[in-house]
Amino acid sequence: MVAGWFTEDGDGFRLLGTRCSACASVFFPREDVHCRNPGCPGGGLDEVPLSPRGRVWSYTDGRYRPPSPYVTDPELPWEPYALIAVELESERMVVLGQGAPGVTVADLAVGMEVEIVPGVLHEDAETTWTTWHWRPTGAVR
C-alpha cells in the first residue's frame, strides 16, 4: 500500500486526493507541497476523499507480465487483467486502475458505471500489499 493514497473508513473504501483551497483543483495522486495548477497563486492543500464511482473513459487488457519493479511470481502462469481509465465526474479527472478479479474487457463498455473496491496487488508470507480495483456496477450511460 502506498501510504495516503486510499482509506477504508466509515464512508467505505475511497481514494484520497488533495484540493487546493485557492483554486479548488483536485489532485490524484495527492499533492502535499504546492498546487499543480499553473494559473493558481497557491493555497493550502486539504485531503479529500474522491468519488467512489465513475464512468469508464477507456480500457484495455494487460496480456503480458510487466517488467521489474512489478512484483510477480515467475513460477506462476501470467493472468491477464483489465486496465480501466475511469472518469470521476465531480472531480473532473481520470484515474487509472485494474479491473477487479474476474472483470475482463468483454465485461466493459465506455460510459459504463464502475465503483472502486479494495484489491490485493501482491502478498507473501509476511505482507499483503493493497491497491484499488474498479468493478462494474451494472449501470450503463
DOTORRO-317041 format. One record per residue: residue number from 1; residue in three letters; x, y, z of N, C-alpha, C in turn. Coordinates in Angstrom, 1 decimal. Layout:
N
<NUM, ala, <X, Y, Z>, <X, Y, Z>, <X, Y, Z>>
...
END
This chain:
141
<1, met, <0.8, -1.2, 0.0>, <0.0, 0.0, 0.0>, <0.9, 1.2, 0.0>>
<2, val, <0.5, 2.2, -0.8>, <1.2, 3.5, -0.8>, <0.5, 4.3, 0.2>>
<3, ala, <1.1, 4.7, 1.3>, <0.5, 5.5, 2.4>, <-0.1, 6.8, 1.8>>
<4, gly, <-1.4, 7.0, 2.3>, <-2.1, 8.2, 1.9>, <-2.8, 8.2, 0.6>>
<5, trp, <-2.8, 7.1, -0.2>, <-3.4, 7.1, -1.5>, <-4.9, 6.7, -1.3>>
<6, phe, <-5.2, 5.9, -0.3>, <-6.6, 5.5, -0.1>, <-6.9, 5.2, 1.3>>
<7, thr, <-8.2, 5.0, 1.7>, <-8.6, 4.8, 3.0>, <-9.8, 3.9, 3.0>>
<8, glu, <-10.0, 3.2, 4.1>, <-11.2, 2.4, 4.3>, <-11.8, 2.8, 5.6>>
<9, asp, <-12.7, 3.7, 5.6>, <-13.2, 4.2, 6.9>, <-14.8, 4.1, 6.9>>
<10, gly, <-15.4, 5.0, 7.6>, <-16.9, 4.9, 7.7>, <-17.6, 5.1, 6.4>>
<11, asp, <-16.9, 5.8, 5.4>, <-17.5, 6.0, 4.1>, <-17.2, 4.9, 3.1>>
<12, gly, <-16.5, 3.8, 3.6>, <-16.1, 2.8, 2.7>, <-14.7, 3.0, 2.1>>
<13, phe, <-14.4, 2.2, 1.2>, <-13.1, 2.3, 0.5>, <-13.1, 3.5, -0.4>>
<14, arg, <-12.1, 4.4, -0.3>, <-12.1, 5.6, -1.1>, <-10.6, 6.0, -1.4>>
<15, leu, <-10.4, 6.4, -2.7>, <-9.1, 7.0, -3.0>, <-9.0, 8.4, -2.3>>
<16, leu, <-7.8, 8.8, -1.9>, <-7.6, 10.1, -1.3>, <-6.9, 11.0, -2.3>>
<17, gly, <-7.4, 12.2, -2.4>, <-6.7, 13.2, -3.2>, <-6.5, 14.5, -2.3>>
<18, thr, <-6.1, 15.5, -3.0>, <-6.0, 16.8, -2.3>, <-6.7, 17.9, -3.1>>
<19, arg, <-7.2, 18.9, -2.4>, <-7.9, 20.0, -3.1>, <-7.2, 21.3, -2.7>>
<20, cys, <-6.9, 22.1, -3.6>, <-6.3, 23.5, -3.3>, <-7.4, 24.4, -2.8>>
<21, ser, <-7.1, 25.1, -1.7>, <-8.1, 26.0, -1.1>, <-8.2, 27.3, -1.9>>
<22, ala, <-7.2, 27.6, -2.8>, <-7.3, 28.8, -3.6>, <-8.1, 28.7, -4.9>>
<23, cys, <-7.8, 27.5, -5.6>, <-8.5, 27.4, -6.9>, <-9.4, 26.2, -7.0>>
<24, ala, <-9.5, 25.4, -6.0>, <-10.4, 24.2, -5.9>, <-10.0, 23.1, -6.8>>
<25, ser, <-8.8, 23.1, -7.4>, <-8.3, 22.0, -8.2>, <-8.1, 20.8, -7.3>>
<26, val, <-8.4, 19.6, -7.8>, <-8.3, 18.4, -7.1>, <-7.2, 17.5, -7.8>>
<27, phe, <-6.3, 16.9, -7.0>, <-5.2, 16.1, -7.5>, <-5.2, 14.7, -7.0>>
<28, phe, <-4.9, 13.8, -7.9>, <-4.6, 12.4, -7.5>, <-3.6, 11.9, -8.5>>
<29, pro, <-2.5, 11.3, -8.0>, <-2.2, 11.1, -6.6>, <-2.1, 12.4, -5.9>>
<30, arg, <-2.2, 12.3, -4.6>, <-2.3, 13.5, -3.7>, <-1.1, 14.4, -3.9>>
<31, glu, <-1.2, 15.7, -3.6>, <-0.1, 16.6, -3.7>, <0.0, 17.3, -2.3>>
<32, asp, <1.2, 17.3, -1.7>, <1.3, 17.8, -0.4>, <2.2, 19.0, -0.3>>
<33, val, <2.8, 19.5, -1.4>, <3.7, 20.6, -1.4>, <3.1, 21.9, -2.0>>
<34, his, <2.6, 21.8, -3.2>, <2.1, 23.0, -3.8>, <1.0, 22.7, -4.8>>
<35, cys, <0.2, 23.7, -5.2>, <-0.8, 23.4, -6.2>, <-0.2, 23.2, -7.6>>
<36, arg, <-0.7, 22.2, -8.3>, <-0.1, 21.9, -9.6>, <-0.7, 22.7, -10.7>>
<37, asn, <-1.8, 23.5, -10.4>, <-2.4, 24.3, -11.4>, <-1.5, 25.5, -11.7>>
<38, pro, <-1.0, 25.6, -12.9>, <0.0, 26.7, -13.2>, <-0.6, 28.1, -13.1>>
<39, gly, <-1.9, 28.2, -13.2>, <-2.6, 29.5, -13.1>, <-3.0, 29.9, -11.7>>
<40, cys, <-2.7, 29.1, -10.7>, <-3.1, 29.3, -9.3>, <-2.0, 30.1, -8.5>>
<41, pro, <-2.4, 31.0, -7.7>, <-1.4, 31.7, -6.9>, <-1.0, 30.9, -5.7>>
<42, gly, <-1.6, 29.7, -5.5>, <-1.2, 28.8, -4.4>, <-2.1, 29.0, -3.2>>
<43, gly, <-2.4, 27.9, -2.6>, <-3.2, 27.9, -1.4>, <-2.9, 26.6, -0.6>>
<44, gly, <-3.6, 26.5, 0.5>, <-3.5, 25.3, 1.3>, <-4.0, 24.1, 0.5>>
<45, leu, <-3.5, 22.9, 0.8>, <-3.9, 21.6, 0.2>, <-4.6, 20.8, 1.3>>
<46, asp, <-5.9, 20.5, 1.1>, <-6.6, 19.7, 2.0>, <-6.9, 18.3, 1.4>>
<47, glu, <-6.8, 17.3, 2.3>, <-7.1, 15.9, 1.9>, <-8.6, 15.8, 1.7>>
<48, val, <-8.9, 15.1, 0.5>, <-10.4, 14.9, 0.2>, <-10.5, 13.5, -0.3>>
<49, pro, <-11.6, 12.8, 0.2>, <-11.9, 11.5, -0.4>, <-12.5, 11.7, -1.8>>
<50, leu, <-12.1, 10.9, -2.8>, <-12.6, 11.0, -4.1>, <-13.9, 10.2, -4.3>>
<51, ser, <-14.6, 10.5, -5.3>, <-15.8, 9.8, -5.6>, <-15.6, 8.3, -5.7>>
<52, pro, <-16.5, 7.5, -5.1>, <-16.3, 6.1, -5.1>, <-16.8, 5.4, -6.5>>
<53, arg, <-17.5, 6.2, -7.3>, <-18.0, 5.7, -8.6>, <-17.6, 6.7, -9.7>>
<54, gly, <-17.5, 6.1, -10.9>, <-17.2, 6.9, -12.0>, <-17.7, 6.2, -13.3>>
<55, arg, <-17.3, 6.7, -14.4>, <-17.7, 6.1, -15.7>, <-16.4, 5.7, -16.5>>
<56, val, <-16.5, 4.5, -17.1>, <-15.4, 4.0, -17.9>, <-15.1, 5.0, -19.0>>
<57, trp, <-13.9, 5.6, -19.1>, <-13.5, 6.5, -20.1>, <-12.7, 5.8, -21.2>>
<58, ser, <-12.0, 4.7, -20.8>, <-11.3, 3.9, -21.8>, <-10.8, 2.6, -21.0>>
<59, tyr, <-10.5, 1.6, -21.8>, <-10.0, 0.3, -21.1>, <-9.2, -0.5, -22.1>>
<60, thr, <-8.4, -1.4, -21.6>, <-7.6, -2.3, -22.4>, <-7.3, -3.5, -21.5>>
<61, asp, <-6.6, -4.5, -22.1>, <-6.2, -5.6, -21.3>, <-4.7, -5.7, -21.2>>
<62, gly, <-4.2, -6.2, -20.1>, <-2.7, -6.5, -19.9>, <-2.5, -8.0, -20.1>>
<63, arg, <-1.9, -8.3, -21.3>, <-1.7, -9.7, -21.6>, <-0.3, -10.2, -21.4>>
<64, tyr, <0.6, -9.3, -20.9>, <2.0, -9.7, -20.7>, <2.4, -9.4, -19.3>>
<65, arg, <3.4, -10.1, -18.8>, <4.0, -9.9, -17.5>, <4.8, -8.6, -17.6>>
<66, pro, <4.5, -7.6, -16.8>, <5.3, -6.3, -16.8>, <6.7, -6.6, -16.2>>
<67, pro, <7.6, -5.8, -16.7>, <9.0, -5.9, -16.1>, <9.1, -5.4, -14.7>>
<68, ser, <10.2, -5.6, -14.1>, <10.5, -5.1, -12.7>, <10.4, -3.6, -12.8>>
<69, pro, <9.9, -2.9, -11.8>, <9.8, -3.4, -10.4>, <8.4, -4.0, -10.1>>
<70, tyr, <7.6, -4.3, -11.1>, <6.3, -5.0, -10.9>, <6.6, -6.4, -10.2>>
<71, val, <5.9, -6.7, -9.2>, <6.2, -7.9, -8.4>, <5.3, -9.0, -8.9>>
<72, thr, <5.8, -10.1, -9.4>, <5.0, -11.3, -9.7>, <5.9, -12.5, -9.5>>
<73, asp, <5.3, -13.6, -9.3>, <6.0, -14.9, -9.2>, <6.2, -15.5, -10.5>>
<74, pro, <7.4, -15.6, -11.0>, <7.7, -16.1, -12.4>, <7.3, -17.6, -12.5>>
<75, glu, <7.2, -18.3, -11.4>, <6.8, -19.7, -11.4>, <5.3, -19.9, -11.7>>
<76, leu, <4.5, -18.9, -11.5>, <3.1, -19.0, -11.7>, <2.7, -18.5, -13.1>>
<77, pro, <1.7, -19.0, -13.8>, <1.3, -18.6, -15.1>, <0.8, -17.1, -15.0>>
<78, trp, <1.0, -16.4, -16.1>, <0.5, -15.0, -16.1>, <-1.0, -15.0, -16.3>>
<79, glu, <-1.7, -14.2, -15.5>, <-3.1, -14.0, -15.7>, <-3.4, -12.6, -16.2>>
<80, pro, <-4.0, -12.5, -17.4>, <-4.3, -11.2, -18.0>, <-5.3, -10.4, -17.1>>
<81, tyr, <-5.2, -9.1, -17.2>, <-6.1, -8.3, -16.3>, <-6.6, -7.1, -17.2>>
<82, ala, <-7.8, -6.6, -16.8>, <-8.3, -5.4, -17.4>, <-7.7, -4.2, -16.8>>
<83, leu, <-7.3, -3.2, -17.6>, <-6.8, -1.9, -17.1>, <-7.9, -0.9, -17.5>>
<84, ile, <-8.4, -0.1, -16.5>, <-9.5, 0.7, -16.8>, <-9.2, 2.2, -16.4>>
<85, ala, <-9.5, 3.1, -17.3>, <-9.4, 4.5, -17.1>, <-10.8, 5.0, -16.7>>
<86, val, <-11.0, 5.6, -15.5>, <-12.3, 5.9, -15.0>, <-12.4, 7.4, -14.8>>
<87, glu, <-13.4, 8.0, -15.4>, <-13.6, 9.5, -15.2>, <-14.5, 9.7, -14.0>>
<88, leu, <-13.9, 10.4, -13.0>, <-14.7, 10.8, -11.8>, <-15.3, 12.2, -12.1>>
<89, glu, <-16.6, 12.2, -12.3>, <-17.3, 13.4, -12.9>, <-17.2, 14.6, -12.0>>
<90, ser, <-17.4, 14.4, -10.7>, <-17.4, 15.6, -9.8>, <-16.0, 16.2, -9.7>>
<91, glu, <-14.9, 15.3, -9.8>, <-13.6, 15.8, -9.7>, <-13.0, 16.2, -11.0>>
<92, arg, <-13.7, 15.8, -12.1>, <-13.3, 16.2, -13.5>, <-11.9, 15.7, -13.7>>
<93, met, <-11.6, 14.4, -13.4>, <-10.3, 13.8, -13.6>, <-10.5, 12.3, -14.0>>
<94, val, <-9.5, 11.7, -14.6>, <-9.5, 10.3, -15.0>, <-8.5, 9.6, -14.1>>
<95, val, <-8.9, 8.5, -13.5>, <-8.0, 7.7, -12.6>, <-7.9, 6.3, -13.3>>
<96, leu, <-6.6, 5.8, -13.4>, <-6.4, 4.5, -14.0>, <-6.3, 3.5, -12.9>>
<97, gly, <-6.8, 2.3, -13.2>, <-6.6, 1.2, -12.2>, <-7.0, -0.1, -12.8>>
<98, gln, <-6.7, -1.2, -12.2>, <-7.0, -2.5, -12.7>, <-8.5, -2.8, -12.4>>
<99, gly, <-9.0, -3.7, -13.3>, <-10.4, -4.2, -13.0>, <-10.3, -5.2, -11.9>>
<100, ala, <-11.4, -5.4, -11.1>, <-11.4, -6.3, -10.1>, <-11.2, -7.7, -10.6>>
<101, pro, <-10.7, -8.7, -9.8>, <-10.5, -10.0, -10.3>, <-11.8, -10.6, -11.0>>
<102, gly, <-11.6, -11.2, -12.1>, <-12.8, -11.7, -12.9>, <-13.4, -10.8, -13.9>>
<103, val, <-13.0, -9.5, -13.8>, <-13.5, -8.5, -14.8>, <-12.6, -8.5, -16.0>>
<104, thr, <-13.2, -8.7, -17.2>, <-12.4, -8.7, -18.4>, <-12.9, -7.6, -19.3>>
<105, val, <-12.1, -7.4, -20.4>, <-12.6, -6.3, -21.3>, <-13.9, -6.6, -21.9>>
<106, ala, <-14.3, -7.9, -22.0>, <-15.6, -8.3, -22.5>, <-16.7, -7.8, -21.6>>
<107, asp, <-16.4, -7.5, -20.4>, <-17.4, -7.0, -19.4>, <-17.6, -5.5, -19.4>>
<108, leu, <-16.7, -4.8, -20.1>, <-16.7, -3.3, -20.1>, <-17.2, -2.7, -21.3>>
<109, ala, <-17.6, -1.4, -21.1>, <-18.1, -0.6, -22.2>, <-17.8, 0.9, -21.8>>
<110, val, <-17.4, 1.7, -22.8>, <-17.2, 3.1, -22.5>, <-18.5, 3.7, -22.0>>
<111, gly, <-18.5, 4.5, -20.9>, <-19.6, 5.1, -20.3>, <-20.3, 4.3, -19.2>>
<112, met, <-19.8, 3.0, -19.1>, <-20.4, 2.1, -18.0>, <-20.0, 2.7, -16.6>>
<113, glu, <-20.9, 2.6, -15.7>, <-20.6, 3.0, -14.3>, <-19.8, 1.9, -13.6>>
<114, val, <-18.7, 2.3, -12.9>, <-17.9, 1.4, -12.1>, <-17.7, 2.0, -10.7>>
<115, glu, <-17.4, 1.1, -9.8>, <-17.1, 1.6, -8.4>, <-15.8, 1.1, -8.0>>
<116, ile, <-15.2, 1.8, -7.1>, <-13.9, 1.4, -6.5>, <-14.0, 0.4, -5.4>>
<117, val, <-13.2, -0.6, -5.4>, <-13.2, -1.6, -4.4>, <-11.7, -1.9, -4.0>>
<118, pro, <-11.5, -2.4, -2.8>, <-10.1, -2.7, -2.4>, <-9.7, -4.0, -3.1>>
<119, gly, <-8.4, -4.0, -3.3>, <-7.8, -5.2, -4.0>, <-6.4, -5.5, -3.5>>
<120, val, <-5.9, -6.6, -3.9>, <-4.6, -7.1, -3.5>, <-3.6, -7.0, -4.7>>
<121, leu, <-2.6, -6.2, -4.5>, <-1.6, -6.1, -5.6>, <-0.6, -7.3, -5.5>>
<122, his, <-0.2, -7.7, -4.3>, <0.8, -8.8, -4.1>, <0.7, -9.2, -2.6>>
<123, glu, <1.0, -10.4, -2.4>, <1.1, -10.8, -1.0>, <2.1, -11.9, -0.9>>
<124, asp, <2.8, -11.9, 0.3>, <3.7, -13.0, 0.6>, <3.4, -13.4, 2.0>>
<125, ala, <4.3, -14.3, 2.6>, <4.0, -14.8, 4.0>, <3.9, -13.7, 5.0>>
<126, glu, <4.6, -12.6, 4.8>, <4.7, -11.5, 5.8>, <3.7, -10.3, 5.5>>
<127, thr, <3.5, -10.0, 4.3>, <2.9, -8.8, 3.9>, <1.8, -9.0, 2.8>>
<128, thr, <0.8, -8.2, 2.9>, <-0.2, -8.0, 1.8>, <-0.2, -6.6, 1.4>>
<129, trp, <0.1, -6.4, 0.1>, <0.2, -5.0, -0.5>, <-1.2, -4.8, -1.1>>
<130, thr, <-1.9, -3.8, -0.6>, <-3.2, -3.5, -1.1>, <-3.2, -2.4, -2.1>>
<131, thr, <-4.2, -2.4, -2.9>, <-4.4, -1.4, -4.0>, <-5.9, -1.2, -4.2>>
<132, trp, <-6.3, -0.5, -5.3>, <-7.7, -0.3, -5.7>, <-8.0, -1.0, -7.0>>
<133, his, <-9.2, -1.5, -7.1>, <-9.7, -2.0, -8.4>, <-11.0, -1.4, -8.7>>
<134, trp, <-11.4, -1.4, -10.0>, <-12.6, -0.9, -10.5>, <-13.5, -2.1, -10.8>>
<135, arg, <-14.8, -2.0, -10.4>, <-15.8, -3.1, -10.7>, <-17.0, -2.5, -11.2>>
<136, pro, <-17.6, -3.1, -12.3>, <-18.8, -2.6, -12.9>, <-20.0, -2.6, -11.9>>
<137, thr, <-20.8, -1.6, -11.9>, <-22.0, -1.6, -11.1>, <-23.2, -2.1, -11.8>>
<138, gly, <-23.1, -2.2, -13.1>, <-24.3, -2.7, -13.9>, <-25.0, -1.6, -14.6>>
<139, ala, <-24.7, -0.3, -14.3>, <-25.3, 0.8, -14.9>, <-24.5, 1.2, -16.2>>
<140, val, <-25.2, 1.5, -17.3>, <-24.6, 2.0, -18.5>, <-25.2, 3.3, -18.9>>
<141, arg, <-24.4, 4.3, -19.3>, <-24.9, 5.6, -19.7>, <-25.6, 5.6, -21.0>>
END
